[in-house]
């Protein structure tokens, strides 16, 4: 009887951990799925160009 209880407990713990892991992966991949598909098909994204910093010479002095 104790063996059955421990088996049920183990299945519950590992089952819920697996369900949580799958849920987290799904939640993190779902918003990016179209981007992942585009990249897998070979469509390269344009490179990131950061905003240029304002030159220090344009600071206003009073």
GILIN-V278506 format. One record per residue. RES is the residue in three letters. PHI is phi as a letter, one per 20 degrees, with the letter a starting at -180 (NA if undefined). Layout:
res=RES phi=PHI
res=RES phi=PHI
//
This chain:
res=UNK phi=NA
res=UNK phi=f
res=UNK phi=f
res=UNK phi=f
res=UNK phi=f
res=UNK phi=f
res=UNK phi=f
res=UNK phi=f
res=UNK phi=f
res=UNK phi=f
res=UNK phi=f
res=UNK phi=f
res=UNK phi=f
res=UNK phi=f
res=UNK phi=f
res=UNK phi=f
res=UNK phi=f
res=UNK phi=f
res=UNK phi=f
res=UNK phi=f
res=UNK phi=f
res=UNK phi=f
res=UNK phi=f
res=UNK phi=f
res=UNK phi=f
res=UNK phi=f
res=UNK phi=f
res=UNK phi=e
res=UNK phi=e
res=UNK phi=g
res=UNK phi=f
res=UNK phi=d
res=UNK phi=f
res=UNK phi=f
res=UNK phi=f
res=UNK phi=f
res=UNK phi=f
res=UNK phi=f
res=UNK phi=f
res=UNK phi=f
res=UNK phi=e
res=UNK phi=n
res=UNK phi=e
res=UNK phi=e
res=UNK phi=f
res=UNK phi=f
res=UNK phi=f
res=UNK phi=e
res=UNK phi=d
res=UNK phi=f
res=UNK phi=f
res=UNK phi=f
res=UNK phi=f
res=UNK phi=f
res=UNK phi=f
res=UNK phi=f
res=UNK phi=f
res=UNK phi=e
res=UNK phi=f
res=UNK phi=e
res=UNK phi=d
res=UNK phi=d
//
